[in-house]
Amino acid sequence: MNTYTVITLGVIALPLVLSFDRKVAFHTHWKAVFFSMLPVSSVYLIWDVLVTRRGDWSFNPVYAGDFRLLGLPVGEWLFFITVPYACIFIYEVVRAYFPDRVCRRQQPETPSSVYRIGAAAVLLAAAGMVIFRDNDYSFLALLSFLVWIAVTLIWNPWLFREIHTLWFFLFSTIAFLLVNGILTGLPIVEYNPEAIWGIRIITIPLEDLFYNFSLLGLTQNIYVRIKGYGARYR
């Protein structure tokens, strides 16, 4: 049991215990969580395996152990289970405890401003991909961010004006900064300086923020479809 494994298991510990809270009743959503995590986490794991082999990042054996499966330590495999689980748990918590509100809810159509802002974000991400095409991780992080924005605009545009989504990303980002701060601060994950911009939030590469948004955002997109959330806004 190495440090990385302990951290990733710690991520899911409290959400798993609180899954039986009566108001949230998250244990009744496990099937939907599994099927929303499976496709997204599988794609990100393949990405992880390939870029680890290429050398975009590596794992410090002092904290991640020496065992590797397809080049990844146990903690990294667990990451793609525990982090999405914990964050979808956060989404259900805010749905249970925060007001049920969508901006301009009386209008069923999605305001054009959502599409304009989303389109601008896609264009900026695409421009960044061109500018930073030589930084492998920067390019892929922006690509994943672009895909998340585009998928949401096409599939679930109402998410961008739902109060629950705002709180979901706020709390998830706080948790991300805490956990990723440990992973990059010790460091457990070490980045190839040629693969990133070099801009960091203390010790966290800025690319990780785009990576986190896309991983959780794509999982949320599938989850809300499985649960039937937002049907009244479509």
C-alpha positions as CSV (number, residue, x, y, z in Angstrom):
1,M,0.0,0.0,0.0
2,N,1.9,3.0,-1.3
3,T,1.1,6.7,-0.8
4,Y,-0.6,7.2,-4.2
5,T,-2.9,4.2,-3.5
6,V,-3.8,5.5,-0.1
7,I,-4.6,9.0,-1.5
8,T,-6.8,7.7,-4.3
9,L,-8.7,5.4,-1.8
10,G,-9.0,8.3,0.5
11,V,-10.8,10.3,-2.2
12,I,-13.7,7.9,-2.3
13,A,-13.8,7.0,1.5
14,L,-16.1,9.8,2.6
15,P,-18.4,9.8,-0.5
16,L,-18.8,6.0,-0.1
17,V,-19.7,6.2,3.6
18,L,-22.1,9.1,2.9
19,S,-23.7,7.3,-0.1
20,F,-26.3,6.0,2.3
21,D,-27.4,9.5,3.5
22,R,-31.2,9.5,3.3
23,K,-31.6,12.8,1.5
24,V,-28.9,12.0,-1.2
25,A,-29.4,8.2,-1.3
26,F,-26.4,8.0,-3.6
27,H,-26.3,4.2,-3.3
28,T,-29.4,4.1,-5.5
29,H,-27.5,5.8,-8.3
30,W,-24.5,3.4,-8.5
31,K,-25.6,1.8,-11.7
32,A,-25.9,5.1,-13.5
33,V,-22.5,6.2,-12.0
34,F,-20.8,3.0,-13.3
35,F,-22.2,3.3,-16.9
36,S,-21.3,7.0,-17.0
37,M,-17.8,6.4,-15.7
38,L,-17.0,3.4,-17.9
39,P,-16.7,5.0,-21.4
40,V,-15.0,8.2,-20.2
41,S,-12.6,6.6,-17.8
42,S,-11.7,4.0,-20.4
43,V,-10.8,6.7,-22.9
44,Y,-8.7,8.6,-20.4
45,L,-6.9,5.5,-19.2
46,I,-5.9,4.7,-22.9
47,W,-4.7,8.3,-23.1
48,D,-2.8,7.9,-19.9
49,V,-1.1,4.7,-21.0
50,L,0.0,6.2,-24.3
51,V,1.3,9.5,-23.0
52,T,3.1,7.8,-20.1
53,R,4.9,5.6,-22.7
54,R,5.7,8.7,-24.7
55,G,7.1,10.5,-21.6
56,D,4.6,13.3,-21.0
57,W,4.6,12.4,-17.3
58,S,6.0,9.7,-15.0
59,F,5.3,8.3,-11.5
60,N,7.7,8.6,-8.7
61,P,8.3,5.0,-7.4
62,V,9.0,6.4,-3.9
63,Y,5.3,7.3,-3.6
64,A,3.6,5.3,-6.3
65,G,5.5,2.0,-5.8
66,D,7.3,-0.1,-8.4
67,F,4.5,-2.2,-9.7
68,R,3.1,-1.1,-13.1
69,L,0.2,-2.4,-15.2
70,L,0.5,-1.1,-18.8
71,G,3.0,1.4,-17.4
72,L,0.6,2.8,-14.7
73,P,0.8,2.3,-10.9
74,V,-2.2,1.0,-9.0
75,G,-3.0,4.5,-7.7
76,E,-3.4,5.8,-11.2
77,W,-5.8,3.0,-12.2
78,L,-7.8,3.8,-9.0
79,F,-7.8,7.5,-9.8
80,F,-10.2,7.0,-12.7
81,I,-12.7,5.2,-10.5
82,T,-12.5,7.1,-7.2
83,V,-12.3,10.7,-8.6
84,P,-15.3,10.5,-11.0
85,Y,-17.3,8.6,-8.3
86,A,-16.6,11.3,-5.7
87,C,-17.4,14.1,-8.0
88,I,-20.7,12.7,-9.3
89,F,-21.5,12.2,-5.6
90,I,-20.8,16.0,-5.2
91,Y,-23.3,16.6,-8.0
92,E,-26.0,14.6,-6.3
93,V,-25.3,16.3,-3.0
94,V,-25.8,19.8,-4.5
95,R,-28.9,18.6,-6.3
96,A,-30.3,17.4,-2.9
97,Y,-29.3,20.4,-0.8
98,F,-29.3,23.4,-3.2
99,P,-32.3,25.0,-4.8
100,D,-33.5,23.5,-8.0
101,R,-33.0,26.3,-10.5
102,V,-32.0,27.0,-14.1
103,C,-31.3,30.5,-15.2
104,R,-34.4,31.9,-17.0
105,R,-36.1,28.6,-16.3
106,Q,-39.4,29.8,-17.6
107,Q,-38.0,29.7,-21.1
108,P,-37.5,26.1,-22.3
109,E,-35.0,27.0,-25.0
110,T,-31.4,27.6,-24.1
111,P,-30.4,31.3,-24.4
112,S,-28.3,32.1,-27.4
113,S,-25.7,33.6,-25.0
114,V,-24.8,30.1,-23.8
115,Y,-24.0,29.1,-27.4
116,R,-22.1,32.3,-28.0
117,I,-19.9,31.8,-24.9
118,G,-19.5,28.1,-25.7
119,A,-18.5,28.8,-29.3
120,A,-16.0,31.3,-28.1
121,A,-14.5,28.8,-25.6
122,V,-14.2,26.2,-28.4
123,L,-12.5,28.7,-30.7
124,L,-10.0,29.8,-28.0
125,A,-9.2,26.1,-27.2
126,A,-8.7,25.4,-30.9
127,A,-6.4,28.5,-31.2
128,G,-4.5,27.3,-28.1
129,M,-4.1,23.8,-29.7
130,V,-2.5,25.4,-32.8
131,I,-0.2,27.7,-30.8
132,F,0.9,25.0,-28.3
133,R,0.9,22.1,-30.7
134,D,4.5,21.3,-29.8
135,N,3.6,20.8,-26.1
136,D,2.0,17.4,-26.2
137,Y,0.1,17.5,-22.9
138,S,-1.0,21.1,-23.5
139,F,-2.4,20.2,-26.9
140,L,-4.3,17.1,-25.6
141,A,-5.7,18.9,-22.5
142,L,-7.1,21.7,-24.7
143,L,-8.5,19.1,-27.1
144,S,-10.3,17.3,-24.3
145,F,-11.6,20.6,-23.0
146,L,-12.9,21.5,-26.5
147,V,-14.6,18.1,-26.8
148,W,-16.3,18.6,-23.4
149,I,-17.6,22.1,-24.4
150,A,-18.8,20.9,-27.8
151,V,-20.5,17.7,-26.5
152,T,-22.3,19.7,-23.8
153,L,-23.5,22.4,-26.3
154,I,-24.9,19.7,-28.6
155,W,-26.2,17.2,-26.0
156,N,-27.0,19.0,-22.8
157,P,-26.7,22.8,-23.2
158,W,-29.0,23.3,-20.2
159,L,-26.1,22.2,-18.0
160,F,-24.3,25.4,-18.6
161,R,-27.1,27.4,-17.0
162,E,-28.0,25.0,-14.2
163,I,-27.1,26.1,-10.7
164,H,-26.2,22.5,-9.7
165,T,-23.5,22.4,-12.4
166,L,-22.0,25.7,-11.1
167,W,-21.7,24.2,-7.6
168,F,-20.6,20.9,-8.9
169,F,-17.6,22.4,-10.7
170,L,-16.8,24.8,-7.8
171,F,-16.6,22.1,-5.2
172,S,-15.0,19.6,-7.5
173,T,-12.3,22.1,-8.4
174,I,-11.6,22.8,-4.8
175,A,-11.2,19.1,-4.2
176,F,-9.1,18.7,-7.3
177,L,-6.7,21.5,-6.2
178,L,-6.3,19.8,-2.8
179,V,-5.7,16.3,-4.1
180,N,-3.6,17.3,-7.2
181,G,-1.6,19.7,-5.0
182,I,-0.4,16.6,-3.0
183,L,0.2,14.6,-6.2
184,T,2.3,17.3,-7.8
185,G,3.8,18.7,-4.6
186,L,5.5,15.5,-3.2
187,P,5.7,14.8,-6.2
188,I,4.0,11.6,-7.1
189,V,3.4,12.6,-10.7
190,E,6.3,14.3,-12.5
191,Y,5.8,16.1,-15.8
192,N,8.1,16.4,-18.7
193,P,8.8,20.2,-19.0
194,E,8.7,19.9,-22.8
195,A,5.1,18.6,-22.7
196,I,3.6,21.5,-20.8
197,W,3.4,25.3,-20.8
198,G,5.2,25.6,-17.5
199,I,2.4,27.7,-16.0
200,R,1.5,26.3,-12.6
201,I,-1.0,26.8,-9.9
202,I,1.6,26.5,-7.1
203,T,2.8,23.0,-8.1
204,I,-0.1,22.0,-10.4
205,P,0.3,22.4,-14.2
206,L,-2.4,24.6,-15.6
207,E,-3.2,21.9,-18.2
208,D,-4.5,19.7,-15.3
209,L,-7.3,22.2,-14.8
210,F,-8.5,21.7,-18.4
211,Y,-8.0,17.9,-18.0
212,N,-10.1,17.9,-14.8
213,F,-13.0,19.9,-16.3
214,S,-13.2,17.6,-19.4
215,L,-13.0,14.3,-17.4
216,L,-15.7,15.3,-15.0
217,G,-17.8,17.3,-17.5
218,L,-18.0,14.4,-20.0
219,T,-18.9,12.0,-17.1
220,Q,-21.6,14.4,-16.0
221,N,-23.0,14.6,-19.5
222,I,-23.5,10.8,-19.7
223,Y,-24.8,10.6,-16.1
224,V,-27.5,13.2,-16.5
225,R,-28.7,11.5,-19.7
226,I,-28.9,8.1,-18.0
227,K,-30.8,9.7,-15.0
228,G,-33.1,11.7,-17.3
229,Y,-32.2,15.0,-15.7
230,G,-32.9,18.0,-17.8
231,A,-35.6,16.4,-19.9
232,R,-37.9,19.3,-19.1
233,Y,-35.3,21.7,-20.6
234,R,-34.8,19.9,-23.9
